[in-house]
């Protein structure tokens, strides 16, 4: 992954910083296109994974749409080249101002998650003399078999309209003159590596499709969400997820009606392996059971390990000699500011560069300024 030439060039940049492998991103996007095209699936990139403008412009060039969960993400998508007819706005808590902005930009769809939200959108659309295209985000009650903090498709989660509410929702929509129901939206979770979860989702969607037919509800678009996981343990062994089997599964098990279009919203699987957080060792501190490697990067730069104990492979870019166990920690004044405990690494010293791998998704996008720390810069392989 990191040649001696690249590591040498890292020394010219102030750490911590995010390093993005642009060639890997291009290969990943080509793989997505190749796997989705036989089924005419429309893929939207989920901006919440990473909204770096340089990366977004490249992703847009490959013909992907944009999946957004805030008004600012909608604006960022439009600013970086995504066309309004390929922009979807989801999220359980859209503000009035965000809805007004999305409608003023005539985006493809607002994905709605409650009866009250639909009614609010109708009122705002009426005030703007607009017709709002909406999709219903339905909670299919399908287990994603992933971490409890990133599952979204169970009745206990805050997301989506429950199955038992569907009849009521349709009755509410019918008299609304400024609402145009164009689709159904599903998303069961993130970092899903068990493809049987997606098969179960297809089966549930087929049942809901039959319900729509019985109710004479016309649905033109089916959004199957995203959630395809990556290999955090061996990022170089499997740098590009198996998009072919992923899309083939939907092609095989999803029963579509005539002229329906299927949409996906992939984020992590597209961008995660392309990004790495590069940090410098500040100190080595002796501990009771393991020594501490104290980095200049912390939870403010990569929150996932502190937030839900996520694993990222950590590599020393300057040392290959010896083996020792370390707790890899940051400088933030919180005990949860830890990237990994009892990590076996080559003997590490002050000044070594460490790479925290697979950090392209939910890394830079979630960085923040606690302790008045600076947001890390971004470095790209094509202009290193």
LUMKOL-874863 format. One record per residue (C-alpha): residue number from 1; residue in one letter; x, y, z. Coordinates in steps of 0.05 Angstrom, whole numbers. Example, Ala and Ser with C-alpha at 12.3 -4.5 7.8 and 13.67 -1.06 7.14 Angstrom:
REM residues 2
+-----+---------+--------+--------+--------+
| num | residuo |     px |     py |     pz |
+-----+---------+--------+--------+--------+
|   1 |       a |    246 |    -90 |    156 |
|   2 |       s |    273 |    -21 |    143 |
+-----+---------+--------+--------+--------+
//
This chain:
REM residues 384
+-----+---------+--------+--------+--------+
| num | residuo |     px |     py |     pz |
+-----+---------+--------+--------+--------+
|   1 |       x |      0 |      0 |      0 |
|   2 |       x |     53 |     50 |     21 |
|   3 |       x |    117 |     51 |    -20 |
|   4 |       x |    181 |     80 |      8 |
|   5 |       x |    173 |    137 |    -41 |
|   6 |       x |    104 |    155 |    -15 |
|   7 |       x |    126 |    149 |     58 |
|   8 |       x |    184 |    195 |     43 |
|   9 |       x |    137 |    247 |     15 |
|  10 |       x |     93 |    243 |     77 |
|  11 |       x |    150 |    276 |    116 |
|  12 |       x |    136 |    342 |     80 |
|  13 |       x |     66 |    346 |    109 |
|  14 |       x |     43 |    365 |    179 |
|  15 |       x |      9 |    307 |    215 |
|  16 |       x |    -43 |    285 |    227 |
|  17 |       x |    -73 |    284 |    157 |
|  18 |       x |   -118 |    241 |    115 |
|  19 |       x |    -84 |    208 |     55 |
|  20 |       x |   -130 |    187 |     -2 |
|  21 |       x |   -110 |    136 |    -55 |
|  22 |       x |   -143 |    165 |   -117 |
|  23 |       x |   -124 |    106 |   -162 |
|  24 |       x |   -158 |     57 |   -114 |
|  25 |       x |   -220 |    102 |   -113 |
|  26 |       x |   -223 |    102 |   -189 |
|  27 |       x |   -216 |     26 |   -191 |
|  28 |       x |   -271 |     19 |   -138 |
|  29 |       x |   -318 |     64 |   -177 |
|  30 |       x |   -304 |     25 |   -241 |
|  31 |       x |   -321 |    -39 |   -203 |
|  32 |       x |   -387 |     -9 |   -179 |
|  33 |       x |   -405 |     12 |   -249 |
|  34 |       x |   -388 |    -55 |   -280 |
|  35 |       x |   -427 |    -95 |   -228 |
|  36 |       x |   -489 |    -51 |   -228 |
|  37 |       x |   -496 |    -38 |   -302 |
|  38 |       x |   -523 |   -106 |   -324 |
|  39 |       x |   -584 |    -94 |   -279 |
|  40 |       x |   -591 |    -20 |   -296 |
|  41 |       x |   -586 |     -4 |   -222 |
|  42 |       x |   -577 |     69 |   -203 |
|  43 |       x |   -523 |     79 |   -149 |
|  44 |       x |   -523 |    141 |   -105 |
|  45 |       x |   -461 |    157 |    -63 |
|  46 |       x |   -477 |    169 |     10 |
|  47 |       x |   -445 |    236 |     28 |
|  48 |       x |   -448 |    222 |    102 |
|  49 |       x |   -389 |    173 |     93 |
|  50 |       x |   -343 |    228 |     66 |
|  51 |       x |   -362 |    295 |     37 |
|  52 |       x |   -292 |    319 |     16 |
|  53 |       x |   -304 |    362 |    -46 |
|  54 |       x |   -245 |    334 |    -85 |
|  55 |       x |   -271 |    263 |    -75 |
|  56 |       x |   -343 |    282 |    -91 |
|  57 |       x |   -323 |    314 |   -157 |
|  58 |       x |   -288 |    249 |   -178 |
|  59 |       x |   -346 |    205 |   -155 |
|  60 |       x |   -395 |    249 |   -194 |
|  61 |       x |   -353 |    240 |   -257 |
|  62 |       x |   -369 |    165 |   -254 |
|  63 |       x |   -443 |    178 |   -261 |
|  64 |       x |   -465 |    164 |   -189 |
|  65 |       x |   -522 |    202 |   -156 |
|  66 |       x |   -519 |    233 |    -87 |
|  67 |       x |   -552 |    207 |    -23 |
|  68 |       x |   -557 |    264 |     28 |
|  69 |       x |   -581 |    268 |    100 |
|  70 |       x |   -578 |    343 |    112 |
|  71 |       x |   -591 |    407 |     74 |
|  72 |       x |   -517 |    423 |     74 |
|  73 |       x |   -502 |    355 |     42 |
|  74 |       x |   -553 |    371 |    -12 |
|  75 |       x |   -518 |    438 |    -24 |
|  76 |       x |   -449 |    404 |    -25 |
|  77 |       x |   -473 |    352 |    -75 |
|  78 |       x |   -500 |    406 |   -122 |
|  79 |       x |   -437 |    448 |   -114 |
|  80 |       x |   -392 |    390 |   -133 |
|  81 |       x |   -429 |    372 |   -197 |
|  82 |       x |   -485 |    324 |   -180 |
|  83 |       x |   -548 |    341 |   -218 |
|  84 |       x |   -611 |    356 |   -179 |
|  85 |       x |   -649 |    298 |   -212 |
|  86 |       x |   -598 |    250 |   -182 |
|  87 |       x |   -600 |    278 |   -111 |
|  88 |       x |   -640 |    243 |    -56 |
|  89 |       x |   -652 |    274 |     13 |
|  90 |       x |   -663 |    225 |     70 |
|  91 |       x |   -662 |    233 |    145 |
|  92 |       x |   -710 |    226 |    203 |
|  93 |       x |   -707 |    299 |    224 |
|  94 |       x |   -708 |    348 |    166 |
|  95 |       x |   -718 |    420 |    187 |
|  96 |       x |   -767 |    466 |    152 |
|  97 |       x |   -709 |    506 |    123 |
|  98 |       x |   -676 |    443 |     96 |
|  99 |       x |   -742 |    421 |     64 |
| 100 |       x |   -752 |    490 |     32 |
| 101 |       x |   -681 |    488 |      4 |
| 102 |       x |   -689 |    417 |    -24 |
| 103 |       x |   -755 |    435 |    -57 |
| 104 |       x |   -727 |    499 |    -86 |
| 105 |       x |   -672 |    458 |   -119 |
| 106 |       x |   -723 |    409 |   -149 |
| 107 |       x |   -684 |    348 |   -125 |
| 108 |       x |   -704 |    278 |   -145 |
| 109 |       x |   -737 |    256 |    -80 |
| 110 |       x |   -746 |    269 |     -6 |
| 111 |       x |   -747 |    203 |     32 |
| 112 |       x |   -799 |    210 |     88 |
| 113 |       x |   -798 |    174 |    154 |
| 114 |       x |   -863 |    194 |    189 |
| 115 |       x |   -934 |    216 |    176 |
| 116 |       x |   -922 |    285 |    207 |
| 117 |       x |   -861 |    296 |    162 |
| 118 |       x |   -903 |    282 |    100 |
| 119 |       x |   -955 |    332 |    124 |
| 120 |       x |   -902 |    385 |    137 |
| 121 |       x |   -871 |    374 |     69 |
| 122 |       x |   -939 |    381 |     36 |
| 123 |       x |   -951 |    447 |     72 |
| 124 |       x |   -883 |    475 |     53 |
| 125 |       x |   -890 |    451 |    -19 |
| 126 |       x |   -958 |    486 |    -23 |
| 127 |       x |   -929 |    551 |      2 |
| 128 |       x |   -875 |    547 |    -52 |
| 129 |       x |   -924 |    525 |   -106 |
| 130 |       x |   -885 |    461 |   -114 |
| 131 |       x |   -901 |    387 |   -120 |
| 132 |       x |   -856 |    347 |    -74 |
| 133 |       x |   -832 |    279 |   -100 |
| 134 |       x |   -827 |    233 |    -40 |
| 135 |       x |   -808 |    162 |    -23 |
| 136 |       x |   -830 |    126 |     40 |
| 137 |       x |   -774 |    100 |     82 |
| 138 |       x |   -803 |     36 |    108 |
| 139 |       x |   -775 |     -1 |    168 |
| 140 |       x |   -776 |    -73 |    142 |
| 141 |       x |   -758 |   -103 |    211 |
| 142 |       x |   -700 |   -142 |    180 |
| 143 |       x |   -639 |   -157 |    223 |
| 144 |       x |   -575 |   -132 |    190 |
| 145 |       x |   -531 |   -176 |    235 |
| 146 |       x |   -484 |   -118 |    248 |
| 147 |       x |   -463 |    -74 |    307 |
| 148 |       x |   -523 |    -52 |    348 |
| 149 |       x |   -504 |     22 |    339 |
| 150 |       x |   -506 |     19 |    263 |
| 151 |       x |   -568 |    -24 |    252 |
| 152 |       x |   -627 |     17 |    226 |
| 153 |       x |   -680 |    -32 |    201 |
| 154 |       x |   -712 |    -58 |    265 |
| 155 |       x |   -775 |    -32 |    299 |
| 156 |       x |   -734 |    -11 |    359 |
| 157 |       x |   -694 |     39 |    315 |
| 158 |       x |   -716 |    111 |    305 |
| 159 |       x |   -714 |    104 |    229 |
| 160 |       x |   -770 |     92 |    180 |
| 161 |       x |   -845 |     80 |    178 |
| 162 |       x |   -866 |     15 |    210 |
| 163 |       x |   -902 |    -38 |    169 |
| 164 |       x |   -965 |    -33 |    211 |
| 165 |       x |   -970 |     42 |    194 |
| 166 |       x |   -971 |     33 |    119 |
| 167 |       x |  -1047 |     34 |    109 |
| 168 |       x |  -1053 |     97 |    151 |
| 169 |       x |   -996 |    130 |    113 |
| 170 |       x |  -1028 |    118 |     45 |
| 171 |       x |  -1095 |    145 |     70 |
| 172 |       x |  -1060 |    208 |     95 |
| 173 |       x |  -1024 |    218 |     28 |
| 174 |       x |  -1084 |    209 |    -18 |
| 175 |       x |  -1116 |    278 |     -6 |
| 176 |       x |  -1049 |    316 |     -4 |
| 177 |       x |  -1046 |    357 |    -68 |
| 178 |       x |   -972 |    376 |    -64 |
| 179 |       x |   -945 |    306 |    -52 |
| 180 |       x |   -925 |    257 |   -107 |
| 181 |       x |   -908 |    188 |    -81 |
| 182 |       x |   -855 |    159 |   -128 |
| 183 |       x |   -819 |    107 |    -88 |
| 184 |       x |   -804 |     63 |    -28 |
| 185 |       x |   -739 |     67 |     10 |
| 186 |       x |   -705 |     15 |     54 |
| 187 |       x |   -640 |     15 |     93 |
| 188 |       x |   -626 |    -38 |    146 |
| 189 |       x |   -557 |    -18 |    171 |
| 190 |       x |   -483 |     -9 |    158 |
| 191 |       x |   -420 |    -52 |    153 |
| 192 |       x |   -461 |   -113 |    133 |
| 193 |       x |   -417 |   -172 |    114 |
| 194 |       x |   -470 |   -227 |    116 |
| 195 |       x |   -504 |   -222 |     48 |
| 196 |       x |   -562 |   -265 |     73 |
| 197 |       x |   -587 |   -202 |    108 |
| 198 |       x |   -596 |   -170 |     39 |
| 199 |       x |   -632 |   -233 |     14 |
| 200 |       x |   -680 |   -227 |     73 |
| 201 |       x |   -691 |   -154 |     55 |
| 202 |       x |   -709 |   -172 |    -16 |
| 203 |       x |   -760 |   -223 |      9 |
| 204 |       x |   -792 |   -170 |     54 |
| 205 |       x |   -792 |   -118 |     -2 |
| 206 |       x |   -827 |   -168 |    -48 |
| 207 |       x |   -881 |   -175 |      5 |
| 208 |       x |   -889 |   -100 |     11 |
| 209 |       x |   -891 |    -93 |    -65 |
| 210 |       x |   -950 |   -142 |    -66 |
| 211 |       x |   -984 |   -100 |    -12 |
| 212 |       x |   -976 |    -38 |    -58 |
| 213 |       x |  -1005 |    -76 |   -117 |
| 214 |       x |  -1065 |    -98 |    -75 |
| 215 |       x |  -1076 |    -26 |    -53 |
| 216 |       x |  -1068 |     -1 |   -125 |
| 217 |       x |  -1009 |     42 |   -104 |
| 218 |       x |   -962 |     56 |   -162 |
| 219 |       x |   -888 |     54 |   -144 |
| 220 |       x |   -837 |     74 |   -196 |
| 221 |       x |   -774 |     72 |   -155 |
| 222 |       x |   -747 |     23 |   -103 |
| 223 |       x |   -688 |     46 |    -61 |
| 224 |       x |   -654 |    -14 |    -28 |
| 225 |       x |   -606 |     29 |     14 |
| 226 |       x |   -534 |      9 |     24 |
| 227 |       x |   -495 |    -21 |     81 |
| 228 |       x |   -446 |    -67 |     44 |
| 229 |       x |   -387 |    -77 |     91 |
| 230 |       x |   -312 |    -76 |     80 |
| 231 |       x |   -253 |   -117 |    106 |
| 232 |       x |   -223 |    -76 |    163 |
| 233 |       x |   -176 |   -132 |    183 |
| 234 |       x |   -139 |   -141 |    117 |
| 235 |       x |   -149 |    -78 |     76 |
| 236 |       x |    -96 |    -95 |     25 |
| 237 |       x |   -121 |   -166 |     13 |
| 238 |       x |   -192 |   -142 |     -5 |
| 239 |       x |   -187 |    -68 |    -22 |
| 240 |       x |   -249 |    -70 |    -66 |
| 241 |       x |   -313 |   -102 |    -38 |
| 242 |       x |   -349 |   -157 |    -77 |
| 243 |       x |   -398 |   -112 |   -114 |
| 244 |       x |   -413 |   -166 |   -165 |
| 245 |       x |   -442 |   -215 |   -115 |
| 246 |       x |   -477 |   -158 |    -79 |
| 247 |       x |   -515 |   -132 |   -140 |
| 248 |       x |   -526 |   -203 |   -167 |
| 249 |       x |   -563 |   -221 |   -103 |
| 250 |       x |   -612 |   -164 |   -114 |
| 251 |       x |   -618 |   -181 |   -187 |
| 252 |       x |   -636 |   -253 |   -168 |
| 253 |       x |   -683 |   -244 |   -108 |
| 254 |       x |   -716 |   -176 |   -118 |
| 255 |       x |   -782 |   -183 |   -156 |
| 256 |       x |   -793 |   -118 |   -194 |
| 257 |       x |   -855 |    -92 |   -227 |
| 258 |       x |   -854 |    -67 |   -300 |
| 259 |       x |   -814 |     -3 |   -310 |
| 260 |       x |   -789 |      1 |   -239 |
| 261 |       x |   -720 |     30 |   -225 |
| 262 |       x |   -677 |      4 |   -168 |
| 263 |       x |   -632 |     52 |   -129 |
| 264 |       x |   -576 |     40 |    -80 |
| 265 |       x |   -540 |     87 |    -32 |
| 266 |       x |   -469 |     62 |    -21 |
| 267 |       x |   -418 |    101 |     20 |
| 268 |       x |   -369 |     61 |     63 |
| 269 |       x |   -358 |      7 |     11 |
| 270 |       x |   -338 |     59 |    -41 |
| 271 |       x |   -293 |    105 |      0 |
| 272 |       x |   -269 |     71 |     64 |
| 273 |       x |   -208 |     33 |     37 |
| 274 |       x |   -185 |     94 |     -2 |
| 275 |       x |   -171 |    135 |     60 |
| 276 |       x |   -119 |    128 |    115 |
| 277 |       x |   -104 |    172 |    175 |
| 278 |       x |    -30 |    187 |    179 |
| 279 |       x |     -4 |    206 |    248 |
| 280 |       x |     63 |    217 |    282 |
| 281 |       x |     85 |    185 |    348 |
| 282 |       x |     95 |    238 |    401 |
| 283 |       x |    116 |    195 |    459 |
| 284 |       x |    125 |    124 |    484 |
| 285 |       x |    100 |    118 |    555 |
| 286 |       x |    110 |     57 |    600 |
| 287 |       x |     48 |     24 |    625 |
| 288 |       x |     33 |    -32 |    675 |
| 289 |       x |     16 |    -85 |    624 |
| 290 |       x |     29 |    -52 |    556 |
| 291 |       x |     66 |     11 |    536 |
| 292 |       x |     28 |     70 |    507 |
| 293 |       x |     41 |     98 |    439 |
| 294 |       x |     16 |    169 |    442 |
| 295 |       x |     -1 |    198 |    374 |
| 296 |       x |    -14 |    269 |    350 |
| 297 |       x |    -80 |    243 |    321 |
| 298 |       x |   -138 |    231 |    368 |
| 299 |       x |   -212 |    216 |    372 |
| 300 |       x |   -226 |    285 |    344 |
| 301 |       x |   -195 |    262 |    278 |
| 302 |       x |   -223 |    191 |    277 |
| 303 |       x |   -282 |    181 |    324 |
| 304 |       x |   -304 |    110 |    306 |
| 305 |       x |   -260 |     72 |    356 |
| 306 |       x |   -282 |    116 |    414 |
| 307 |       x |   -355 |    119 |    391 |
| 308 |       x |   -369 |     45 |    382 |
| 309 |       x |   -303 |      9 |    392 |
| 310 |       x |   -292 |      2 |    317 |
| 311 |       x |   -229 |    -35 |    295 |
| 312 |       x |   -178 |     -4 |    247 |
| 313 |       x |   -114 |    -37 |    227 |
| 314 |       x |    -54 |      5 |    249 |
| 315 |       x |     14 |      1 |    214 |
| 316 |       x |     81 |     31 |    231 |
| 317 |       x |    108 |     60 |    166 |
| 318 |       x |    180 |     69 |    191 |
| 319 |       x |    195 |      6 |    230 |
| 320 |       x |    193 |    -69 |    215 |
| 321 |       x |    239 |    -95 |    270 |
| 322 |       x |    217 |   -132 |    332 |
| 323 |       x |    148 |   -144 |    360 |
| 324 |       x |    115 |   -111 |    420 |
| 325 |       x |     46 |    -97 |    446 |
| 326 |       x |     22 |    -26 |    452 |
| 327 |       x |    -40 |     13 |    470 |
| 328 |       x |    -47 |     64 |    413 |
| 329 |       x |    -77 |    128 |    441 |
| 330 |       x |    -86 |    201 |    424 |
| 331 |       x |    -74 |    267 |    460 |
| 332 |       x |   -146 |    285 |    475 |
| 333 |       x |   -165 |    292 |    548 |
| 334 |       x |   -212 |    233 |    549 |
| 335 |       x |   -197 |    161 |    569 |
| 336 |       x |   -237 |    137 |    509 |
| 337 |       x |   -186 |    170 |    463 |
| 338 |       x |   -157 |    103 |    442 |
| 339 |       x |   -148 |     72 |    374 |
| 340 |       x |   -131 |      2 |    398 |
| 341 |       x |   -109 |    -37 |    459 |
| 342 |       x |    -53 |    -89 |    463 |
| 343 |       x |    -37 |    -81 |    389 |
| 344 |       x |     23 |   -122 |    366 |
| 345 |       x |     69 |    -78 |    325 |
| 346 |       x |    142 |    -70 |    308 |
| 347 |       x |    182 |    -34 |    361 |
| 348 |       x |    159 |     38 |    356 |
| 349 |       x |    194 |    102 |    374 |
| 350 |       x |    182 |    177 |    377 |
| 351 |       x |    175 |    207 |    308 |
| 352 |       x |    151 |    144 |    273 |
| 353 |       x |     93 |    152 |    224 |
| 354 |       x |     33 |    107 |    235 |
| 355 |       x |    -23 |     94 |    186 |
| 356 |       x |    -93 |     80 |    212 |
| 357 |       x |   -123 |     42 |    155 |
| 358 |       x |   -193 |     39 |    123 |
| 359 |       x |   -209 |    109 |    149 |
| 360 |       x |   -239 |    139 |     86 |
| 361 |       x |   -310 |    130 |    112 |
| 362 |       x |   -335 |    165 |    175 |
| 363 |       x |   -265 |    192 |    189 |
| 364 |       x |   -256 |    261 |    161 |
| 365 |       x |   -332 |    270 |    157 |
| 366 |       x |   -338 |    260 |    233 |
| 367 |       x |   -277 |    300 |    254 |
| 368 |       x |   -290 |    356 |    305 |
| 369 |       x |   -253 |    409 |    345 |
| 370 |       x |   -259 |    387 |    417 |
| 371 |       x |   -200 |    413 |    458 |
| 372 |       x |   -196 |    466 |    403 |
| 373 |       x |   -159 |    417 |    359 |
| 374 |       x |   -151 |    431 |    285 |
| 375 |       x |   -188 |    390 |    233 |
| 376 |       x |   -136 |    346 |    197 |
| 377 |       x |   -117 |    365 |    126 |
| 378 |       x |   -128 |    321 |     65 |
| 379 |       x |    -73 |    296 |     19 |
| 380 |       x |    -86 |    261 |    -47 |
| 381 |       x |    -42 |    209 |    -81 |
| 382 |       x |    -46 |    244 |   -149 |
| 383 |       x |    -15 |    309 |   -122 |
| 384 |       x |     27 |    284 |    -64 |
+-----+---------+--------+--------+--------+
//
